[in-house]
Each structure stands twice: as C-alpha cells, then as structure tokens.
Amino acid sequence: MIATDYWKPYSKILPSYKHIQSKAETFTVEGYNSFFRHSLARMRRKTKCYSKSLKMLEYSILLLMHKWNGTLSILD
C-alpha cells in the first residue's frame, strides 16, 4: 500500500488498488522527516551542507537513530 495526502496528482499516477489517501496514514512519516531535517544539517536545504556521498548520508542517519534509541554508548 502507498499512503499519501490529498494532493490530486497522486490519484492520477498511483493505481487505486495500492493507494490510500489519508492524513492518518502519513503523519508519522512527516514527523520523522521533520525530525531528520531538524537534527541533520545534510537533510536540510542544499545550500552549504549537503551529502555528496549516499553512504555518508546512510551513516549519519544510522548514528542519529542509535543515539535517539539509546543504543549508542560511545557518545554518552
């Protein structure tokens, strides 16, 4: 299933049997996106801080998630 908000082009592109339009299904993802943009400079606008390497972006997200979940003891 693919959950989106109510932007009309989604319903024209996505097949109806896979598509759900609901804010109830998207608010969690939007919250995580906001958290990442707030916590990692490389997830903000591409002005001065941005990822040149996909691997470094992946490592940054993994470090943030370990720190947030309390599973990264070297930074305590």
GUSE-330841 format. One record per atom (N, C-alpha, C, CB): x, y, z; atom name; residue in one letter. Coordinates in Angstrom, 3 decimals, decimal comma. Glycine has a CB too. Example, Ala and Ser with C-alpha at 12.3 -4.5 7.8 and 13.67 -1.06 7.14 Angstrom:
<atoms>
+----------+----------+----------+------+------+
!        x !        y !        z ! atom ! type !
+----------+----------+----------+------+------+
!   13,190 !   -5,690 !    7,800 !    N !    A !
!   12,300 !   -4,500 !    7,800 !   CA !    A !
!   13,200 !   -3,300 !    7,800 !    C !    A !
!   11,308 !   -4,473 !    9,046 !   CB !    A !
!   12,850 !   -2,250 !    7,080 !    N !    S !
!   13,670 !   -1,060 !    7,140 !   CA !    S !
!   12,900 !    0,030 !    7,870 !    C !    S !
!   14,084 !   -0,598 !    5,725 !   CB !    S !
+----------+----------+----------+------+------+
</atoms>
This chain:
<atoms>
+----------+----------+----------+------+------+
!        x !        y !        z ! atom ! type !
+----------+----------+----------+------+------+
!    0,839 !   -1,194 !    0,000 !    N !    M !
!    0,000 !    0,000 !    0,000 !   CA !    M !
!    0,879 !    1,251 !    0,000 !    C !    M !
!   -0,952 !    0,002 !    1,224 !   CB !    M !
!    0,394 !    2,287 !   -0,642 !    N !    I !
!    1,071 !    3,575 !   -0,693 !   CA !    I !
!    0,131 !    4,616 !   -0,089 !    C !    I !
!    1,480 !    3,953 !   -2,164 !   CB !    I !
!    0,568 !    5,252 !    0,982 !    N !    A !
!   -0,255 !    6,259 !    1,656 !   CA !    A !
!    0,244 !    7,648 !    1,278 !    C !    A !
!   -0,226 !    6,066 !    3,203 !   CB !    A !
!   -0,669 !    8,524 !    0,865 !    N !    T !
!   -0,325 !    9,900 !    0,517 !   CA !    T !
!   -1,358 !   10,845 !    1,114 !    C !    T !
!   -0,241 !   10,081 !   -1,021 !   CB !    T !
!   -1,057 !   12,133 !    1,004 !    N !    D !
!   -2,052 !   13,118 !    1,393 !   CA !    D !
!   -3,040 !   13,301 !    0,231 !    C !    D !
!   -1,374 !   14,475 !    1,780 !   CB !    D !
!   -3,807 !   14,360 !    0,249 !    N !    Y !
!   -4,885 !   14,523 !   -0,727 !   CA !    Y !
!   -4,499 !   15,338 !   -1,954 !    C !    Y !
!   -6,052 !   15,165 !   -0,070 !   CB !    Y !
!   -3,230 !   15,380 !   -2,300 !    N !    W !
!   -2,798 !   16,103 !   -3,488 !   CA !    W !
!   -3,287 !   15,340 !   -4,718 !    C !    W !
!   -1,242 !   16,280 !   -3,513 !   CB !    W !
!   -4,019 !   15,988 !   -5,585 !    N !    K !
!   -4,729 !   15,317 !   -6,690 !   CA !    K !
!   -3,846 !   14,534 !   -7,664 !    C !    K !
!   -5,485 !   16,331 !   -7,460 !   CB !    K !
!   -2,647 !   14,992 !   -8,029 !    N !    P !
!   -1,849 !   14,208 !   -8,986 !   CA !    P !
!   -1,512 !   12,793 !   -8,520 !    C !    P !
!   -0,576 !   14,931 !   -9,278 !   CB !    P !
!   -1,477 !   12,552 !   -7,206 !    N !    Y !
!   -1,190 !   11,194 !   -6,726 !   CA !    Y !
!   -2,217 !   10,188 !   -7,257 !    C !    Y !
!   -1,173 !   11,166 !   -5,186 !   CB !    Y !
!   -3,476 !   10,564 !   -7,237 !    N !    S !
!   -4,520 !    9,626 !   -7,669 !   CA !    S !
!   -4,468 !    9,349 !   -9,167 !    C !    S !
!   -5,891 !   10,167 !   -7,302 !   CB !    S !
!   -3,844 !   10,248 !   -9,923 !    N !    K !
!   -3,711 !   10,030 !  -11,360 !   CA !    K !
!   -2,523 !    9,136 !  -11,707 !    C !    K !
!   -3,573 !   11,357 !  -12,072 !   CB !    K !
!   -1,529 !    9,118 !  -10,844 !    N !    I !
!   -0,306 !    8,360 !  -11,112 !   CA !    I !
!   -0,342 !    6,974 !  -10,477 !    C !    I !
!    0,905 !    9,125 !  -10,603 !   CB !    I !
!   -0,817 !    6,890 !   -9,246 !    N !    L !
!   -0,776 !    5,631 !   -8,496 !   CA !    L !
!   -2,017 !    4,782 !   -8,775 !    C !    L !
!   -0,658 !    5,910 !   -6,988 !   CB !    L !
!   -1,848 !    3,469 !   -8,850 !    N !    P !
!   -3,014 !    2,595 !   -9,055 !   CA !    P !
!   -3,927 !    2,618 !   -7,824 !    C !    P !
!   -2,559 !    1,140 !   -9,357 !   CB !    P !
!   -5,231 !    2,658 !   -8,054 !    N !    S !
!   -6,187 !    2,820 !   -6,947 !   CA !    S !
!   -6,170 !    1,652 !   -5,967 !    C !    S !
!   -7,585 !    2,988 !   -7,496 !   CB !    S !
!   -5,839 !    0,447 !   -6,420 !    N !    Y !
!   -5,833 !   -0,702 !   -5,507 !   CA !    Y !
!   -4,642 !   -0,682 !   -4,545 !    C !    Y !
!   -5,818 !   -1,997 !   -6,306 !   CB !    Y !
!   -3,635 !    0,164 !   -4,801 !    N !    K !
!   -2,482 !    0,287 !   -3,900 !   CA !    K !
!   -2,467 !    1,614 !   -3,149 !    C !    K !
!   -1,193 !    0,135 !   -4,685 !   CB !    K !
!   -3,382 !    2,518 !   -3,459 !    N !    H !
!   -3,296 !    3,893 !   -2,988 !   CA !    H !
!   -4,312 !    4,200 !   -1,894 !    C !    H !
!   -3,490 !    4,842 !   -4,140 !   CB !    H !
!   -3,814 !    4,768 !   -0,779 !    N !    I !
!   -4,665 !    5,248 !    0,314 !   CA !    I !
!   -4,383 !    6,736 !    0,482 !    C !    I !
!   -4,400 !    4,453 !    1,661 !   CB !    I !
!   -5,428 !    7,552 !    0,461 !    N !    Q !
!   -5,271 !    8,980 !    0,724 !   CA !    Q !
!   -5,825 !    9,264 !    2,112 !    C !    Q !
!   -5,993 !    9,849 !   -0,364 !   CB !    Q !
!   -4,903 !    9,552 !    3,044 !    N !    S !
!   -5,325 !    9,769 !    4,419 !   CA !    S !
!   -4,215 !   10,450 !    5,200 !    C !    S !
!   -5,717 !    8,441 !    5,086 !   CB !    S !
!   -4,539 !   11,483 !    5,952 !    N !    K !
!   -3,561 !   12,112 !    6,830 !   CA !    K !
!   -3,211 !   11,192 !    7,993 !    C !    K !
!   -4,092 !   13,450 !    7,352 !   CB !    K !
!   -4,134 !   10,324 !    8,380 !    N !    A !
!   -3,877 !    9,393 !    9,477 !   CA !    A !
!   -2,742 !    8,430 !    9,140 !    C !    A !
!   -5,143 !    8,608 !    9,811 !   CB !    A !
!   -2,549 !    8,148 !    7,856 !    N !    E !
!   -1,500 !    7,224 !    7,431 !   CA !    E !
!   -0,170 !    7,924 !    7,156 !    C !    E !
!   -1,945 !    6,481 !    6,194 !   CB !    E !
!   -0,163 !    9,252 !    7,050 !    N !    T !
!    1,063 !    9,950 !    6,670 !   CA !    T !
!    1,674 !   10,796 !    7,783 !    C !    T !
!    0,789 !   10,818 !    5,497 !   CB !    T !
!    0,979 !   11,052 !    8,881 !    N !    F !
!    1,514 !   11,975 !    9,879 !   CA !    F !
!    2,768 !   11,446 !   10,550 !    C !    F !
!    0,471 !   12,267 !   10,922 !   CB !    F !
!    2,906 !   10,132 !   10,714 !    N !    T !
!    4,101 !    9,568 !   11,343 !   CA !    T !
!    5,324 !    9,790 !   10,458 !    C !    T !
!    3,910 !    8,063 !   11,623 !   CB !    T !
!    5,182 !    9,552 !    9,179 !    N !    V !
!    6,285 !    9,750 !    8,239 !   CA !    V !
!    6,686 !   11,221 !    8,201 !    C !    V !
!    5,894 !    9,262 !    6,825 !   CB !    V !
!    5,708 !   12,101 !    8,187 !    N !    E !
!    6,007 !   13,526 !    8,174 !   CA !    E !
!    6,730 !   13,944 !    9,451 !    C !    E !
!    4,722 !   14,337 !    8,003 !   CB !    E !
!    6,371 !   13,341 !   10,563 !    N !    G !
!    7,056 !   13,625 !   11,825 !   CA !    G !
!    8,507 !   13,191 !   11,791 !    C !    G !
!    6,347 !   12,942 !   12,974 !   CB !    G !
!    8,769 !   12,003 !   11,255 !    N !    Y !
!   10,148 !   11,530 !   11,121 !   CA !    Y !
!   10,942 !   12,418 !   10,165 !    C !    Y !
!   10,168 !   10,074 !   10,630 !   CB !    Y !
!   10,347 !   12,801 !    9,057 !    N !    N !
!   11,038 !   13,688 !    8,116 !   CA !    N !
!   11,412 !   15,003 !    8,786 !    C !    N !
!   10,161 !   13,957 !    6,884 !   CB !    N !
!   10,511 !   15,545 !    9,573 !    N !    S !
!   10,784 !   16,785 !   10,294 !   CA !    S !
!   11,918 !   16,591 !   11,299 !    C !    S !
!    9,519 !   17,277 !   11,010 !   CB !    S !
!   11,919 !   15,482 !   12,012 !    N !    F !
!   12,973 !   15,176 !   12,984 !   CA !    F !
!   14,333 !   15,094 !   12,294 !    C !    F !
!   12,667 !   13,853 !   13,716 !   CB !    F !
!   14,408 !   14,397 !   11,153 !    N !    F !
!   15,671 !   14,275 !   10,433 !   CA !    F !
!   16,168 !   15,632 !    9,941 !    C !    F !
!   15,515 !   13,318 !    9,254 !   CB !    F !
!   15,269 !   16,435 !    9,376 !    N !    R !
!   15,670 !   17,759 !    8,886 !   CA !    R !
!   16,156 !   18,642 !   10,029 !    C !    R !
!   14,500 !   18,440 !    8,158 !   CB !    R !
!   15,532 !   18,512 !   11,186 !    N !    H !
!   15,935 !   19,315 !   12,336 !   CA !    H !
!   17,282 !   18,862 !   12,886 !    C !    H !
!   14,875 !   19,242 !   13,429 !   CB !    H !
!   17,531 !   17,562 !   12,923 !    N !    S !
!   18,707 !   17,014 !   13,580 !   CA !    S !
!   19,939 !   16,928 !   12,691 !    C !    S !
!   18,393 !   15,669 !   14,099 !   CB !    S !
!   19,769 !   16,744 !   11,399 !    N !    L !
!   20,906 !   16,565 !   10,500 !   CA !    L !
!   20,953 !   17,689 !    9,469 !    C !    L !
!   20,831 !   15,197 !    9,796 !   CB !    L !
!   22,051 !   18,436 !    9,470 !    N !    A !
!   22,200 !   19,531 !    8,512 !   CA !    A !
!   22,165 !   19,023 !    7,080 !    C !    A !
!   23,502 !   20,285 !    8,764 !   CB !    A !
!   22,660 !   17,816 !    6,842 !    N !    R !
!   22,692 !   17,292 !    5,474 !   CA !    R !
!   21,305 !   16,947 !    4,955 !    C !    R !
!   23,578 !   16,064 !    5,407 !   CB !    R !
!   20,271 !   16,965 !    5,803 !    N !    M !
!   18,910 !   16,687 !    5,359 !   CA !    M !
!   18,120 !   17,981 !    5,114 !    C !    M !
!   18,189 !   15,820 !    6,395 !   CB !    M !
!   18,748 !   19,127 !    5,359 !    N !    R !
!   18,073 !   20,397 !    5,121 !   CA !    R !
!   18,256 !   20,817 !    3,671 !    C !    R !
!   18,605 !   21,488 !    6,070 !   CB !    R !
!   17,994 !   22,058 !    3,404 !    N !    R !
!   18,125 !   22,547 !    2,028 !   CA !    R !
!   19,569 !   22,442 !    1,546 !    C !    R !
!   17,640 !   24,002 !    1,925 !   CB !    R !
!   19,716 !   22,279 !    0,267 !    N !    K !
!   21,042 !   22,080 !   -0,311 !   CA !    K !
!   21,716 !   23,418 !   -0,610 !    C !    K !
!   20,945 !   21,241 !   -1,590 !   CB !    K !
!   22,100 !   24,140 !    0,431 !    N !    T !
!   22,821 !   25,375 !    0,213 !   CA !    T !
!   24,297 !   25,153 !    0,520 !    C !    T !
!   22,238 !   26,514 !    1,079 !   CB !    T !
!   24,629 !   24,941 !    1,785 !    N !    K !
!   26,032 !   24,730 !    2,150 !   CA !    K !
!   26,290 !   23,329 !    2,688 !    C !    K !
!   26,459 !   25,752 !    3,180 !   CB !    K !
!   25,344 !   22,779 !    3,405 !    N !    C !
!   25,515 !   21,448 !    3,989 !   CA !    C !
!   24,649 !   20,450 !    3,234 !    C !    C !
!   25,155 !   21,451 !    5,500 !   CB !    C !
!   25,277 !   19,563 !    2,522 !    N !    Y !
!   24,526 !   18,514 !    1,843 !   CA !    Y !
!   25,413 !   17,292 !    1,668 !    C !    Y !
!   23,997 !   19,006 !    0,476 !   CB !    Y !
!   24,816 !   16,177 !    1,440 !    N !    S !
!   25,534 !   14,918 !    1,306 !   CA !    S !
!   26,058 !   14,754 !   -0,108 !    C !    S !
!   24,634 !   13,741 !    1,677 !   CB !    S !
!   27,343 !   14,549 !   -0,210 !    N !    K !
!   27,934 !   14,250 !   -1,509 !   CA !    K !
!   28,006 !   12,749 !   -1,717 !    C !    K !
!   29,332 !   14,874 !   -1,630 !   CB !    K !
!   27,910 !   12,020 !   -0,619 !    N !    S !
!   28,017 !   10,565 !   -0,677 !   CA !    S !
!   26,766 !    9,948 !   -0,058 !    C !    S !
!   29,299 !   10,069 !    0,054 !   CB !    S !
!   26,149 !    9,033 !   -0,780 !    N !    L !
!   24,976 !    8,338 !   -0,262 !   CA !    L !
!   25,346 !    7,522 !    0,979 !    C !    L !
!   24,366 !    7,426 !   -1,346 !   CB !    L !
!   26,550 !    6,966 !    1,009 !    N !    K !
!   26,996 !    6,157 !    2,147 !   CA !    K !
!   27,115 !    7,021 !    3,411 !    C !    K !
!   28,354 !    5,479 !    1,830 !   CB !    K !
!   27,653 !    8,251 !    3,282 !    N !    M !
!   27,772 !    9,126 !    4,449 !   CA !    M !
!   26,397 !    9,551 !    4,963 !    C !    M !
!   28,610 !   10,363 !    4,105 !   CB !    M !
!   25,446 !    9,743 !    4,072 !    N !    L !
!   24,079 !   10,046 !    4,484 !   CA !    L !
!   23,504 !    8,871 !    5,274 !    C !    L !
!   23,193 !   10,362 !    3,255 !   CB !    L !
!   23,720 !    7,669 !    4,782 !    N !    E !
!   23,244 !    6,469 !    5,483 !   CA !    E !
!   23,887 !    6,359 !    6,867 !    C !    E !
!   23,549 !    5,201 !    4,652 !   CB !    E !
!   25,199 !    6,578 !    6,962 !    N !    Y !
!   25,882 !    6,516 !    8,259 !   CA !    Y !
!   25,363 !    7,580 !    9,218 !    C !    Y !
!   27,391 !    6,678 !    8,073 !   CB !    Y !
!   25,115 !    8,778 !    8,721 !    N !    S !
!   24,601 !    9,861 !    9,569 !   CA !    S !
!   23,238 !    9,511 !   10,143 !    C !    S !
!   24,511 !   11,167 !    8,776 !   CB !    S !
!   22,368 !    8,960 !    9,314 !    N !    I !
!   21,038 !    8,570 !    9,785 !   CA !    I !
!   21,138 !    7,434 !   10,794 !    C !    I !
!   20,146 !    8,152 !    8,603 !   CB !    I !
!   22,006 !    6,449 !   10,534 !    N !    L !
!   22,186 !    5,347 !   11,485 !   CA !    L !
!   22,709 !    5,847 !   12,828 !    C !    L !
!   23,145 !    4,302 !   10,909 !   CB !    L !
!   23,692 !    6,758 !   12,809 !    N !    L !
!   24,209 !    7,323 !   14,063 !   CA !    L !
!   23,122 !    8,067 !   14,827 !    C !    L !
!   25,382 !    8,265 !   13,780 !   CB !    L !
!   22,348 !    8,875 !   14,123 !    N !    L !
!   21,264 !    9,617 !   14,767 !   CA !    L !
!   20,245 !    8,676 !   15,390 !    C !    L !
!   20,578 !   10,536 !   13,761 !   CB !    L !
!   19,859 !    7,622 !   14,658 !    N !    M !
!   18,869 !    6,692 !   15,179 !   CA !    M !
!   19,401 !    5,919 !   16,389 !    C !    M !
!   18,441 !    5,722 !   14,086 !   CB !    M !
!   20,676 !    5,515 !   16,352 !    N !    H !
!   21,258 !    4,838 !   17,517 !   CA !    H !
!   21,307 !    5,767 !   18,729 !    C !    H !
!   22,670 !    4,330 !   17,189 !   CB !    H !
!   21,685 !    7,018 !   18,512 !    N !    K !
!   21,714 !    7,987 !   19,608 !   CA !    K !
!   20,308 !    8,212 !   20,157 !    C !    K !
!   22,324 !    9,323 !   19,137 !   CB !    K !
!   19,328 !    8,367 !   19,269 !    N !    W !
!   17,947 !    8,614 !   19,679 !   CA !    W !
!   17,366 !    7,426 !   20,436 !    C !    W !
!   17,085 !    8,927 !   18,462 !   CB !    W !
!   17,703 !    6,214 !   20,023 !    N !    N !
!   17,183 !    4,999 !   20,680 !   CA !    N !
!   17,974 !    4,604 !   21,923 !    C !    N !
!   17,188 !    3,843 !   19,700 !   CB !    N !
!   19,078 !    5,305 !   22,196 !    N !    G !
!   19,882 !    4,983 !   23,361 !   CA !    G !
!   20,739 !    3,736 !   23,191 !    C !    G !
!   18,995 !    4,812 !   24,538 !   CB !    G !
!   21,020 !    3,348 !   21,963 !    N !    T !
!   21,808 !    2,141 !   21,709 !   CA !    T !
!   23,236 !    2,467 !   21,301 !    C !    T !
!   21,149 !    1,303 !   20,634 !   CB !    T !
!   23,627 !    3,729 !   21,416 !    N !    L !
!   24,973 !    4,139 !   21,059 !   CA !    L !
!   25,659 !    4,627 !   22,324 !    C !    L !
!   24,964 !    5,242 !   19,953 !   CB !    L !
!   26,506 !    3,806 !   22,902 !    N !    S !
!   27,092 !    4,113 !   24,206 !   CA !    S !
!   28,357 !    4,968 !   24,101 !    C !    S !
!   27,409 !    2,828 !   24,939 !   CB !    S !
!   29,007 !    5,047 !   22,943 !    N !    I !
!   30,273 !    5,795 !   22,869 !   CA !    I !
!   30,074 !    7,300 !   22,953 !    C !    I !
!   30,998 !    5,461 !   21,584 !   CB !    I !
!   28,866 !    7,804 !   22,708 !    N !    L !
!   28,625 !    9,238 !   22,779 !   CA !    L !
!   28,017 !    9,678 !   24,108 !    C !    L !
!   27,724 !    9,653 !   21,656 !   CB !    L !
!   27,849 !    8,771 !   25,040 !    N !    D !
!   27,271 !    9,137 !   26,351 !   CA !    D !
!   28,302 !    9,698 !   27,286 !    C !    D !
!   26,614 !    7,939 !   26,998 !   CB !    D !
+----------+----------+----------+------+------+
</atoms>
